């Protein structure tokens, strides 16, 4: 009897009645169940290899996903443990019951139209941006962990997720993810960071429009052989050239940046979401006076702006931004009116931003900006690299606390800044320049206050000088 457990009709935790086995994999089986307490249908996940490591992953998945409330992340409702007839205890995770099919199943029927790939990619990127803002790295983004439902895409399986920078604690490679989607720096023992997920997302984007990953491998043995012959680097280098001709240039460029060997050159998940969203045309909203409204960059801000416009009796919609490709800059090709920025109550003295601010419609006068003030290195006391980096981090944290720096942008900047502590002196200059470009881009898109952007730019100059001292 023990070998047949669980069976249809089994009751777990005096609450969840198993109704139908939906799927069985190497790591778990998924059941449709009835929550008899709340009267709703749920999905119940039972680990198959009943080992301590697998049970721990089930618990981690439940705890992690439960605090990531997002429309494109499959919700976790509960975690429980049930005693089997043989006396052993088995954990289970109760999740949102989803309709539809996995992206992996969809891809067995052929590649997707680029418009569908853009929509799915934008939704997944939005989910990852939220996870990264909570300092969570998924570590196993792949088509099998993306569900296509009637309400949009859903990211599944946070079982091997971890806090950004957490070292791998196993020797089997289980926490590395899936071979074809693993970022190259992970092979050198580098802990997973948000850029790890972005690489995997880039691989998924490529696969959706091409039909297979840039370098398809199924096992770690194939992976090791490909790496030994440096086949991965060659495949990634030619990946953009293999994409269909009908892809917009900005989409092609974005995929290439996501697949960059250097994690520092990959865009943040929030930028991927914004750029993909810009490729989905939507009508431009206007106020009663006919003034175009700039689309906010975050979904929450879109919802709030829409509600405010409705309350004012205005016509509500979203304005499409078209982003150009090339390099780490994220300045839009087309933008709405130049936004006005309120001076924070406390913080850096407002000055012009270190980036071109978005300009208004053709009939309006473009906003003008000036570069940061001249360096004052000759009058500043010398400081060490650690002190200089910590000073920049403190400014980012202050801006995040006051809302002048968006949460996901702050987390991304802080993660990159902390890596400067262990970077070689020769490498610091390059990384500082890339950080400054990222600050420029965030200021231009409005997710980082202009006064803070200017202060961060100046402080990053100090980091560079400290490294060369």
Helices and strands as residue ranges (DSSP letters): G 2-4, E 11-12, E 16-24, E 28-35, E 40-47, H 52-66, E 76-83, E 89-95, E 101-102, H 103-107, H 114-133, E 136-137, G 143-145, E 146-149, E 152-155, E 162-163, G 174-176, G 179-181, G 184-188, H 194-210, H 220-228, H 231-242, H 249-258, G 263-265, H 269-278, H 299-311, G 377-379, H 385-402, H 407-418, G 419-422, H 425-445, H 450-468
